[in-house]
Amino acid sequence: MVVRLFNFTKYFVLSFIIAYASLSSIIMSHIVQQTMGQTTTTTPVTCDCTNTTYTTSNSFFTYQNNSTLGIKIQYPSNWKNQQVDGVGVVFISPPETNLDRFLEKLTIAFFPSNNNTSVNELANRAINNYKEHYTDFQLIESKVITFKTNLAYTIVYSYTDQELRKVIVMDVGMAKDHRVYVFSYSADPTEYSSYMSTILKMLNSFEILPVNLPYSNKV
């Protein structure tokens, strides 16, 4: 069912909840089943998008999608990726041991924007959303930064997930070309710093590309 909401605030909040639930819950269960108890592989999870390509650079793959997402980003070659068309993509680390039940991940989600919303307002909306929907939400840091030459917000926070695990998250959000881009790095608190250099390399490689929509012969 498609829900049509014309209020941008409501659209942003509900879209983020839906996107994060789709990319974090459904995809995570699929990835855990594939990776637990298996040897590490450098073959990424592919999707049905005709304009999604993968290339290798040292120990990183390059993910590029021109058909629906319009993005290009590098990610570690032993990480998995899964795309939800029109919503975003998630990159998921491999388990460190057979007992590792939390896989660190970087989620990239997209929402329509009128470009008139300030980064402070976007950050406040996200924070208020998390306070309402995340158990034991605690804001650690919130500030305005420059990301890819654009003003952006970054917020760091923690919460307790549905499996009663403590999670720490760093969000980076910006509005550009009538879209809001939200990057969410989620980690176990004990591993948060260990993956930060990898996450920063991924973020620094991010590029926005033109979306190549397929032609239609229908009259």
Buried (B, 14 or more C-beta within 10 A) or exposed (E): EEEEEEEBEEBBBBBBBBBBEBBBEEBBEBBBEEBBEEEEEEEBBEBEBEBBEBEEEEEBBBBBBBBBBBBBBBBBBBBBBBBBEEBBBBBBBBBEEEEBEBBBBBBBBBBEBEEEBEBEBBBBBBBEBBEEBBEEBBEEEBEEEEBBEBBBBBBBBBBBBEEEEBBBBBBBBBBBEEBBBBBBBBBBEEBBEEBEEBBEEBBEBBEBEEEEEEEEEEE
